[in-house]
Amino acid sequence: MANGKGKILLLENIHNDACRAFEAHGYEVECLSKSLGKSELQETLKDVVALGVRSKTEVTAEMINSSKNLSVIGAFCIGTDKIDLAASSEAGIPVFNAPFSNTRSVAELALGHMLALLRFIPDRNNEMHQGIWKKTASGSVELRGKTLGIIGYGNIGSQLSVLAESLGMNVVYYDSCEKLSLGNAVRMSSMEEALRVADVVSVHVSGLPENAGLIGEPQFQMMKPDAIFINLSRGFVVDIDALAARVQSGKLKGVAVDVFPVEPDSGEKFHSPLQGMPNTILTPHVAGSTQEAQREISEFVSSKMLHFLSRGDTRLSVNFPQIELQQQMDSHRILHIHKNVAGIIAGVSRVFAASDFNITGQSLRTTQDIGYAIFDVSGTINNEILAALWAVPGTIKVRVLS
């Protein structure tokens, strides 16, 4: 324990700025460059108040339910699909992520891949390393005037849209949700319509389970035979074998893939049917891995975690009722997390009424399943009052912040 505040565990080489931020607030911080196996992580979490992970670490319901001290989880990335959000909510643990911080980095890499593939740079580069001087313009074309089809028009897809249009591309997109078009981008009525007209297809969908197998052989057949295909979203979104077959048959001009159905741990051998394919760029899940992005992610997520630990703020949590309440002077803050059922707040009010408390500030928000209330009170909070709050039927967690 550092100043009695507890231990923070940060995995997968999270930027040092996050470590320093937690240490500056008096926490003991353990920063590891790797992820931990399920059994090791579950054992380690017993002494942890806050956990930070990236895309490799799976946080299961079993881990969450056995970690009685765990108060908050930070995903230092965009995706939260490796974290059991339902179990986190039921345990009274908010989860924060970084939905915007690496947007620019991913969009820039997608743009770079387009430029390289339209000019056959991967092939020319490989030839030069083998001593082969093959100066040719055969098949090489400019980006300007080509049609970019974006599948998934969220934070990344929409920013890529703006960048591509600034270089003279025509942009069409498809998203399952209604989205505001930026610039001159045109929303297509179906993914199939976007695939058929695009010279370049770039995939930027979320990691939701319904996106598994989104693009396979039927979708590749809809694409132009000289199209470029880029996937920087999730490995399970694309049928990798169907993609390899398409490249092998010469019916795709070029391919860039940053995410794979199975991604090895650091040091393990990587295997993919796309290895050795012509005009193909393979990268090890680095689309969002720039110094700028990692620094911004570390600052954003660590600040959200610290604001919850110190003030109870849950704004921008992905799984929790969202509250940001200015704390009153000369008061103690009580956080009450509970099931969203009738009578909870009445029970809490009865506890306060029986105590000599003056409530100076309060806020309540609910989701379908969870209720979250913050009370600022003046007066002494003793163990008897805490026990009474815990005893209110439906209570999940009670925390006191000085």
N, C-alpha and C positions, 0 to 999 in steps of 0.2 A: 504493500500500500504506500502511495505517496500522498502525504497529508490526509490520509484516510479516504481519498477519493476513489481509489481502485485502479484496475489495470485495463489498458487498451491494447488490443491485439490487432495488428495490421499485417496482412498477408500479401503475397504476390508482388513484392517490390513496389509498393505504393510510394509515391514521391516523398522525399524527406521533409518537405514543407508541412505535410500532415503530421508527421512525427513531432516536429518542433512545435506545431500549434497545440497539440495535446499536452506536451511537456510543459509548455508555457503556462498552461492552466492547472498545473500541479498533478497531472496523472503520470503513473508509471506506464511506459509505452514499450511494447515489444514489437519490433519491425522485422519481418522475415521476408526473404526474397522469393520464397516458394509458397505453394499452397500446402495444406496438410491433408492427410488421409482422413476418412470419416471418423475412425475410432480415435485417432490422435487428436483431431480437432474437438471432438465431443468431450474428451477428457480435459483438454486445455481450457475450454470455455467455462468450466466450473468456477474459475476465479476471475472471469472477465466481465467488465461492465459494458464495454463497447467493442464491436467487431467491425473491422474494415476488410473488404475483399475486393477482388476484381473478377474476371470472367471465368477463371478456372475452378474456383472453390464452390462446392455445393453445400448449402446450409439446409439441412433437413429438419422436419418436424421433431424427430427424435432428439436431435442436437438442441433445438430451441427449448423443448419441454424439460430437458434435463439441466438447463443452464439457468439456475434460479437468480443469479446476479446480473444476467445480461439485460441491459436496458434499451440499447439502440444498435442498429446495424447500418453500416454504410456500404453501398456498392459504388466503388470508385471507377465507374464505367456507366454506360447507358443502360444495359440490360440488367434485369433483376430476375430472370427466368431460372437462375440456379438457387434462388432463395425461396423457401416456402413462405409466401406472403400471408396465406391464410393462417398458418400456424403462428407466424409472428404476430399477427393481429390478435389472435386468441390469447397469446401470452402477454399482450400489452406492450409489444416492442415495435416502435415505428421503424420503417426502413426508408433511407434516403438514397438517391442516386444522382447522377450528373447528366441530365438529359440534353444539355446544350454545350458543354465545355469542349468536346472534341469534334463538334460539328464541322468546323472549318477544316480541320486536318483531314477528315475523311473525304469531304467534298473535293479538296485539292488533290488528294491521291487519285480519286476517280477521274478527275480531269487529266491528270498526268498520264494515267493508263490509256485514256482515249488517244491522246496525242502520240504516245509511243506505238500503240497497236495499229493505228491508221497509217503509220510510216514504217511498219515492220521492224521497229528498233530491236526487239528481242532477237530476231533472226540475224540482223546485221551485226549486232553485238557479239553473238555466239560465233559467227563466221570470223570476225576480226580476231577474237581470242584464239582461233585455230589457224590464224595466218592467212585467211581467205579474204581477198579484197574484191568485193562484189558490189560495185557501184551501179545501182539500178533504180529507176523510178517506177518500175513495174508494180502496179497495184497501190502505190503510195498516193494518198490523197490528203487534202487539207481538211481541217475540222470545220472551217467556215462553210455554211450552207447545208451541213448535214443535219439530220433529225435525230435528236436524243430522246429516247423513250425511258422515262423514269418510273420504275415500279415501286411505289411507296413514297408519298409526298409529305413526309414529316419534316423534322428539323433539318436533317441532312439532305434529303431529296429536294426540298424547296431551296436550300442554299446552293446546291449544285445547279439547280435550274437557273438561278441568277448568274452564276459564274459562266455557265455554258452559253447563255444568251449574250453575255457581254463579249464573247469571242465569235459571235456570228452564227451560232447554232439555232436551229428551230427546236423548240422544246414541247413535247407532249408528255402527259403523265397519266398514271392511273393510281388511285387510292381507294380502298374500300369505304373510307369515310369521306364526307364532303369537305373539301379543303379550298381555301382561297387561293386562286392562281396568282402567282407573282409575275410581274412583267407581262410578256406576251405568251406565257405558257398556256397550253390548251389541255383541259381535262378531257380524257377519253371516257366513253361510256363503259368500256370493259378493258381488262388487261389484254385480251386477245387483239383488240383494235390497236392498242399501243404497240404491241409486239410486231404487228404486220407492217406498220409504217416506219419503224425506227431503223436508222442506220447503226445506231449504238443503243444498246439496252443496258441500263445500270439499275441494279436491284438494291433497294434501301428500305426493306420492310422490317417490322419489329420481330422479336423473338417469341411471339405468341404461338401456342401449339397449333392453331389453325393454319399457320403459314408453313407448316411442315410439308415438303413435297410440292410446294406451290408451282415450281417450274420443272417440268420433266420433258420427255420426248414429244408429247403432243404440242407443248408450247414451243419447243425448239423448231418443230416443223413449220410453225406459223411465221418464224423470223425469216428475214431476207437471207439468201444463201451467202451473202458477203457481209453479214452484220458482225459487229463487235459485241461481245457479251462480257459484262463485269458484275461480279458479286462481292460486295463488301459488307453484307448484312449478317446472315447466319448460315452456317454450313448445311443445316438440315433443310433449308429452303429449296435447294437445288438438287436434283438427281445427278450426282457427279458422274456416274457411269454413262448416263444418257448424254451428258455434256461432252465427255471424252469421245464417245462414239461420233458425235456431231462434228467435233474438230477433226477426228481421224478421217472422216468421209470428205473433208474439205468444204463443208457447208456452213462453216463459220470462219470469218476472216481472221479473227483473233479473240483471245480470251484472257481475262485477268481475274484471279480468284484470291481472296485474302482469308477466307473462312472455309472450314472443311467439316464434314460430318464427324470425323474423328481427328482430334488435334492432340498430338503427343505432348507429354511433359518435356520440359527443357532437358536436353541431352539424349532423349529417345529418338530413334530413327523415324523419319517421316516417309510415308508412302501414299501415293495418289495415282490413279489412272491417268491424270493429266501430265505427269512428269514426262519430259522428253517430247511433248507435243509442239508443233510449229507455232510460232507467233503467240506464245502463251507465257503469261507472267504469273508466277506463284509467289505469294508472300505470306509469312507466318503470323497472321492476325495482327498486323501492325498499322492498320488504316488510321486508327486514332492515336497512335503512339508517336507523338512529337513532344519535345520538351515543353512547348507552350501548352499543349493540351493536358499533359500530365500534371503540370503545375496548376493550371486552372481547375482541374478536377480535384486535386488534393485540397486546394483552398476552399472550393465550393462545398464539397461533401463534409470535410472536417468541420467547417463552420456550422453547417446544419446540425451535425451530431452534437457539437458543443453547445449550440443554442438550446437543444432539447435537454441535454444533461444539466445545464445551468439555469434555464428559464422555463423548460417545458414546451418550447415552441415546436410546432409540427408542420409549419407551412412548407409546402412542396414535398411532404412525405408521400410515398407512392401507395401506402396501405392504411393510412390512419386519418381520422378526423383532423382537420387542419385548424389550428389555433395559434395566434400570435398576439399575446396580451401584454401590454406594458405593465411592468411590476410596480406596485405602489411602494412608497417609502415606509420604512419602519414596519414591515410586514413579513410574514412567512408565507411561502407558496406551497399549497397542497395540490398534488396531481392525483386525480381519481379516474382510473381507467376501468370501464365496466361493460358488461353486456348491454346491448341496446334493448332493454325491456322496461316495462312500466314500473314505476315506484322507486327506481334507484335514487334519483335526485331527492325525492321526498325523504328517503331513508337517510341520506347524507345530511339533509337539512335538519332532521331531528337530532342527529349527533351534534351538529353545531349549536342548535338551540339549547341543548342540555349543557353545553359548555359556555364559558364566559368569553365567547368569541365575537369580535366585530369583523364582519366581512367587508373588506375595502375594495375588492375587485373580484369579478368572476366571469367565466365564459364557458359555454357548453357547445360542443359540436358532436354530431353523430354520423355514422355510416349505417348501412343496413344492419350490420351485426354488432358494431362497437360504438360505445359512447365514451367521450373524453371530456372531463371537466377540470378547469383550473380555478382554484380559490385562493385569493390573497387574504390572509387573516392577521389580525393583531391579537396577541395573547400567547400564552405558553402552550405548546403542543407536547403533550406527554404521552407515555406509552398507553395509557388507558384510552385516550382519544383515538390514537392510531388503531388500537385493537377494535374499537367500536366501528371505525370506518371500514376496516377489513371485514368486519362481521356483517356489513350490509349485504343482503343477498344479491348475487350477480356481480360482485366486485371481482375484478381481475388483478388489479395492482394499485397500491397506494404508495406515493413517494412524497417526501417532504424536502423542499428546497429552502435554504435559509436566505 
